[in-house]
């Protein structure tokens, strides 16, 4: 199994075409096809199949592509780390953030990191919580800031809680259930969440209170569209108190519900891989984020920045 074969099957599966994969990899189509045939012969299973939708992966191919992406990312990281050891840190680091990540604290930490390592290319990807963990597992992200609870997606990663965020359930002004006092009164209502019930802490709220999941759920990962849907529908929505306060200041008419059940907080945790597998660029950013969380001096700077 060779790296060029893994690059080939990943490119073909992502593009759905040998012709397009050939163009992207700057390899002739016959050479690309030969590499895939050799790989299939070595493994003893078919990896790709042609259909009217183009070229798709078999079940064997899908499993291999998942591993191949991770292997290729590790090779890239290894090369970057060797380059780093030869000189200054000038690689790249990819961090995934939840849409509800506190901006002021994160930006202050990032600004300090950028001043220390100006040649490092920083990529920030905002994704829904489940997609963040998928990106970390597949090696597309070096670090993530997620609102998921550790017990749901530990996967052997290291978790450090950074930002505490109380959360609330809210409805639009004049909602017929605005005076509800129990979660049971809201089961038959429409719900608006940023992730699935199984992935959301709201799902834990139903489970912990022995209540069946609601059936009418809309998932929306866009913060802007989420707030617009919350204001212009009868959906019950789940918010960090910080974000709800912000949208209310902008004139969005939403009321927080006062329930007897405790609403789980939307705390943000830093999740990363074992330090032995992290690049120096990623480890330095993780250290900066954790330092800002634990250092009174850094927190004071964050507070000053937020007030400006």
N, C-alpha and C positions, 0 to 999 in steps of 0.2 A: 504494500500500500504506500503510494508516493504522494507527496504534497501536491504535485501538479494534477494528479487524478482527483484529489479531494477538491481542489480549486475548480476543476472542470465540472464535477457533479453539482457543486453548490451553485455555480454560475448558470448551469443549464436549468436547474430547478427554479432558481429565482427569476430567470428570464423566460422560461417556458419554450426555449428555442435553441437548437445547436448553433444556428446561424448567428443569433444575437450573442450567445456565449462566446463564440469564436471571435466576434468583433471586440467584445469587452476584454477578453484575455489576450488578444493579438496572437491567436493560435489558429492554424488552418482547421477547417471542419473535419477533414479526414484524420488529422492528428488527434483532435478532440474525441472523435468517435472511437478511435483506436484505444485511447487511454481508458475510456469507459468500459469497452469490451474486455480489456485486460483486467480491470478491476472486478467486473462481474465474474470473469473466469476464476480469478483468485478466490473470491468469496463464495462462488458456487451458487449464486442467486441472481435473479434479474433485478436491476436497480431502477431502470427507466422503462416507460411504456409510451408508445405513440397513440394518440387518440385525436378526435376532431377538435379537441381543445388545445392541441399541441402536445408537447412532451411533459409528462408528469411522472412523479416518483411512485414506485411501488411501496408497499409497507416496509420492505427491506431498505429501499432507497431513502425513505423519510427518516428512518432511524439513523442511517449513516450520515445523512446531511446534517442532522441535529448535532452529532458528534463532530462532524467535519468542521462546522462553523466554530466550535469551541477550540478545536485543534489549531485551526488557522489563526484564531485570535491569540492563542498562546504563543505561536511562532512569531507573530507580529510583536507581542509584548517582549519576548526574549530578545529580539533584535533591537528594540528600543532601549531595553535595559543595558545591553552591551554598549550601545551608542552613548547612553548616559554615563556609564562608568568610564568611557574614554574622554569625557569632557563635561560641559555644563548640561543641566537638565533642559532639554529642548524637544521632548517627545510630546505626547498628547494624553489627555485624561478625559474620559467620558463619564459624566455623572447624570443619573436620572433623578428627576424630582417629581414629587407629588404635586398636583395642582394647588394643594392647600399648604405647601411649605411656607413658613414665615419668611417673607422677603427680606426685611431689614437685617435679621441675624445672618441669613445666608449670604447676602450681598457683602456685608462687612467682612465675613470670613473669606469670601472669594477675592475681595479687593486686597486683603493682606497677602493672600497667596499669590496673586498676580504681580504684586510689587516684588515679592521675593523671587519668583520664577517667571519673568516676563516672556521667556522664549517658549514656555510650555503652551501648547494649543489646548484650550479648554472647550469641550463640547457639552452643552446642557440640553437634555432632552426631557420635556414634560410629558409624562405618560400616566395612565391610570395605574393604580397600585399593582394589579395582577401583571400588567405588561412590564412594569419595572422589574419585578422578580424574574420574569421570563428573560429579559435582556441581560440580567446579571448571571443567570444560569447558563445562557448561551454565549457569554463572554463579550457581548456587544457593549456592556456597561461595566465600568470599573467599580463604581460606587452607586448607591441609591439612597435617597431620602424618601421614606415611605410611611404611610399612616397605617399599614397593616400590622396586626399584632404578631409578635414573634412566634407564638405557638402555631400559627396558621401556615407559615412558609419558612421554617428555620433552614432546612436544606443544608445544614452544616456551615452556614455563613455566620459571621460575627455581627451581633446587634448591639448598638449603643443608643439608648434613648437620649435625644438632644433637646427637643422642644416640646414642652407640655402645652396642650391646647384643649381647654374645655370645649365641649360640643353641645349642640342643641338640635331639637327638631323644630321646624318652623313651617308655617302656612301663610298664604297671602292674606292681606287685610280682608275682613268680612267672610272668611272661610266658614262654612257651616259647622266645622268641627274645631273652631278656634278655642273653645272652652273645654275641650277634652282633657280629662285628668288621668286616663289610663291608656296604655298601649293597645289594650284589647278593643277600645273604641275606634281605633284607627286601622284595624286589620283590613277592612273592606274598602279603604280609601286607595286612591292612586298614590304611588310612592315615586320619588325622584332621588336617585342615588348616583354617585360617581363610579360605582363598580357594582358587581353582582352582589346579591344578598349573601351568598356563600363566602365572598371575599370581604364584604363590608363589616365593620363593627356593629352596624345596625342589625345584621343577621345574628350576631352573638347576643344582642339585646333580646331578640325574640326567643332564641334558644334558652337563654338563662332564665327567662320568665315563663317558660313552658307554653309559648304561644306559637301557633302555626304561622309560617311565612305568609305575607300578603301575596296575592296573585297578580295584581296590576302594578308592575314595576317598570319604570323607564330608567335606563342607564345613560348617563351623559358625562363624558370626560372633560368637556369644555367648560371652564369656569364662567365665561361670559354667557354662553347659551344656557348653562345650568341656572344662573340667576334669573335670566329672562323667562325660562320655563316655570321657575318657582313662583314668580310674580304673576304670570299670566295663565296659570292653570290651578286646578284644585289639588295638586300633588302635595303630599307631606314630604319635606326635604330635610336632609341631614347636613348640618353646617358646623364648621369650627366657629366658636363664638367670635374669634377675631375677624374672620371673613364676613360673618353676618353683620357685625358692627360696621364694617367697611361699606358693604353694599347699602345698608340702611342710611349711612351718611350721604350716599349718592342719590338718595331719594327713593330707593326700592322699598315698597310697602310690604314688609314681612313681619309677622308676629311669631316670637318664640313660644312654644307650647310649654305649659307647666304640668309635667306628668309626675305621678308618684314613683314611677320607675326611673332609676338613674340612667341618664344617657351616657354611653361610653365616650371617653375623651378621644379626640382625634390627634393623639400624640405622634410626633414625627421621630422616627428612628433612622440612624445611619446604619446601613447594611453593607458589608464588604466581604471579600473573600479572605482566606487565610493570608496573613502578612507575607508568608514565603512565596505566595503566588501573585502578589500585587507588584506593579511597577513602582519605582521610586517616586514617580510623579503622582500616582494615585495614593500611595502611602502618605506622602507629604500633605496632600489635600485632606485626607482623612484625619491626620494628626491636627491640622489647623481647625477643622470643624469641631473636633473633640476638645481641643484647647480652648476655643471660644466658649464652649459649653461649661467647662470646669473652672476657667480662670475668672476671678472677679474683675480683674483689670480689663480683660477682653469684653466681658459682658457690659462693663461701664461704657466702653467705647461703642459697643453696639447700641446701647441706649442713647448715647449722644448723637450717633448717626441717624437713628430713627426720628429724633426730634428735629433734625435740620430740615 
